[in-house]
Amino acid sequence: MKIPLLDTPDVAHVLSGRTGIASRVSEIRRRVSSRGLAPALLAALQGRLARCWSVREFRMYGLSASEVSKTESDGDLRRDAIDDLLLYRPFSADEMSVEDFLSEAVQRLEQGQHVYTFAADGVLLHYSWLIAQTRRAGSDFNHEFAFPDPAAVLWSDYTRPGARGRGLQTRSIHRRLRDAAAAGETSMFIGVRADNTVSRHNIEKVGFRYWASGWIQYRFGRARRWITYAPSAPREITR
Ligand SMILES: CC(C)(COP(=O)(O)OP(=O)(O)OC[C@H]1O[C@@H](n2cnc3c(N)ncnc32)[C@H](O)[C@@H]1OP(=O)(O)O)[C@@H](O)C(=O)NCCC(=O)NCCS
């Protein structure tokens, strides 16, 4: 990535902008908490401020079929189980409604995607998706990554808060990789926001290697996007 050099007056301007934003954030935080407003409102305000001045990264990782682990510790996950999807309930107000969740799921299944689920006591606790034979994948920040050859993409992983940390995402990654390899896929990709420490840890621990990053820079509401590739073998999945 090329980093532009700034003149001293530019640096002073940038720093004063940042200090101004920081003090606005703490002022808003103080006012919100003094009025006892919901954390959701604070999160929304932080999101707006992040779009004012920030740089975010979405990382893509790749793995070749020959590297997929043969271990089978993922038998409790079901594939394309409609009855599990019907057990979806939003955990909080900012999550998808049942209607939206199901209509999106139907659309994805019609496109040939596969869903992996785990439900217990009448509640859907985990779901995650697999796209077969695709040449492209998007990012949370509207990038488009083009693959050298058709590949499988693992995406849209979610574990309900009360069920987190029990290995559901990890098992689902292993299962989707095994299924994709068994279906004849030669490479698999998965993307994650750089600051999503848990998911990123899980992706890296199963052996995925860093492949590319989609960057977005916000400056007072204006967004600039670009993609950088890992230095070695930038567009291919090789060791
Ligand atoms: C990210 C998410 C899917 C993880 O699901 P999960 O089922 O809880 O994941 P797992 O139980 O498989 O993860 C267990 C691992 O995470 C680690 N972990 C747990 N909390 C952690 C934390 N705060 N920081 C770093 N690692 C953490 C555990 O140590 C464990 O690693 P280990 O096996 O090496 O000990 C879940 O948190 C979620 O749904 N988040 C919101 C949506 C999201 O971010 N989706 C991912 C998009 S890529």
The ligand as an SDF file (V2000), in Angstrom:
LIG
                    3D

 48 50  0  0  0  0  0  0  0  0999 V2000
  -17.5370  -14.8890   15.1820 C   0  0  0  0  0  0  0  0  0  0  0  0
  -18.5380  -15.9460   15.6520 C   0  0  0  0  0  0  0  0  0  0  0  0
  -19.2460  -16.5440   14.4410 C   0  0  0  0  0  0  0  0  0  0  0  0
  -17.7480  -17.0300   16.4150 C   0  0  0  0  0  0  0  0  0  0  0  0
  -18.6490  -18.0950   16.6610 O   0  0  0  0  0  0  0  0  0  0  0  0
  -18.3830  -19.1800   17.8040 P   0  0  0  0  0  0  0  0  0  0  0  0
  -19.2490  -20.3380   17.4990 O   0  0  0  0  0  0  0  0  0  0  0  0
  -18.4950  -18.5590   19.1340 O   0  0  0  0  0  0  0  0  0  0  0  0
  -16.8630  -19.5170   17.5200 O   0  0  0  0  0  0  0  0  0  0  0  0
  -16.0460  -20.7120   18.2050 P   0  0  0  0  0  0  0  0  0  0  0  0
  -16.7600  -21.1630   19.4240 O   0  0  0  0  0  0  0  0  0  0  0  0
  -15.7370  -21.7130   17.1570 O   0  0  0  0  0  0  0  0  0  0  0  0
  -14.7120  -19.9380   18.6020 O   0  0  0  0  0  0  0  0  0  0  0  0
  -13.9180  -20.4680   19.6140 C   0  0  0  0  0  0  0  0  0  0  0  0
  -12.5680  -19.7940   19.5930 C   0  0  0  0  0  0  0  0  0  0  0  0
  -12.6640  -18.3760   19.7150 O   0  0  0  0  0  0  0  0  0  0  0  0
  -11.7900  -17.9730   20.7640 C   0  0  0  0  0  0  0  0  0  0  0  0
  -12.3250  -16.7690   21.3920 N   0  0  0  0  0  0  0  0  0  0  0  0
  -13.4290  -16.6480   22.1030 C   0  0  0  0  0  0  0  0  0  0  0  0
  -13.5850  -15.3560   22.4960 N   0  0  0  0  0  0  0  0  0  0  0  0
  -12.5220  -14.6740   21.9980 C   0  0  0  0  0  0  0  0  0  0  0  0
  -12.1010  -13.3250   22.0280 C   0  0  0  0  0  0  0  0  0  0  0  0
  -12.8110  -12.4100   22.7020 N   0  0  0  0  0  0  0  0  0  0  0  0
  -10.9550  -12.9620   21.3690 N   0  0  0  0  0  0  0  0  0  0  0  0
  -10.2360  -13.8980   20.6930 C   0  0  0  0  0  0  0  0  0  0  0  0
  -10.6010  -15.1950   20.6170 N   0  0  0  0  0  0  0  0  0  0  0  0
  -11.7210  -15.5850   21.2750 C   0  0  0  0  0  0  0  0  0  0  0  0
  -11.7460  -19.1270   21.7050 C   0  0  0  0  0  0  0  0  0  0  0  0
  -10.5800  -19.0790   22.4720 O   0  0  0  0  0  0  0  0  0  0  0  0
  -11.7140  -20.2890   20.7270 C   0  0  0  0  0  0  0  0  0  0  0  0
  -10.4310  -20.4700   20.1880 O   0  0  0  0  0  0  0  0  0  0  0  0
   -9.5950  -21.8210   20.5080 P   0  0  0  0  0  0  0  0  0  0  0  0
  -10.4000  -22.9490   19.9230 O   0  0  0  0  0  0  0  0  0  0  0  0
   -8.3120  -21.6090   19.7830 O   0  0  0  0  0  0  0  0  0  0  0  0
   -9.5050  -21.8800   21.9720 O   0  0  0  0  0  0  0  0  0  0  0  0
  -19.5900  -15.3370   16.6360 C   0  0  0  0  0  0  0  0  0  0  0  0
  -18.8900  -14.6280   17.6350 O   0  0  0  0  0  0  0  0  0  0  0  0
  -20.5860  -14.4200   15.9590 C   0  0  0  0  0  0  0  0  0  0  0  0
  -21.6150  -14.8600   15.4770 O   0  0  0  0  0  0  0  0  0  0  0  0
  -20.2670  -13.1210   15.9190 N   0  0  0  0  0  0  0  0  0  0  0  0
  -21.1490  -12.1310   15.2350 C   0  0  0  0  0  0  0  0  0  0  0  0
  -21.1760  -12.3290   13.7230 C   0  0  0  0  0  0  0  0  0  0  0  0
  -19.7780  -12.4440   13.1520 C   0  0  0  0  0  0  0  0  0  0  0  0
  -18.8600  -11.7340   13.5400 O   0  0  0  0  0  0  0  0  0  0  0  0
  -19.6290  -13.3600   12.1890 N   0  0  0  0  0  0  0  0  0  0  0  0
  -18.3670  -13.6540   11.5580 C   0  0  0  0  0  0  0  0  0  0  0  0
  -18.2450  -12.9610   10.2570 C   0  0  0  0  0  0  0  0  0  0  0  0
  -16.7510  -13.4760    9.4550 S   0  0  0  0  0  0  0  0  0  0  0  0
  1  2  1  0
  2  3  1  0
  2  4  1  0
  2 36  1  0
  4  5  1  0
  5  6  1  0
  6  7  2  0
  6  8  1  0
  6  9  1  0
  9 10  1  0
 10 11  2  0
 10 12  1  0
 10 13  1  0
 13 14  1  0
 14 15  1  0
 15 16  1  0
 15 30  1  0
 16 17  1  0
 17 18  1  0
 17 28  1  0
 18 19  1  0
 18 27  1  0
 19 20  2  0
 20 21  1  0
 21 22  1  0
 21 27  2  0
 22 23  1  0
 22 24  2  0
 24 25  1  0
 25 26  2  0
 26 27  1  0
 28 29  1  0
 28 30  1  0
 30 31  1  0
 31 32  1  0
 32 33  2  0
 32 34  1  0
 32 35  1  0
 36 37  1  0
 36 38  1  0
 38 39  2  0
 38 40  1  0
 40 41  1  0
 41 42  1  0
 42 43  1  0
 43 44  2  0
 43 45  1  0
 45 46  1  0
 46 47  1  0
 47 48  1  0
M  END
$$$$
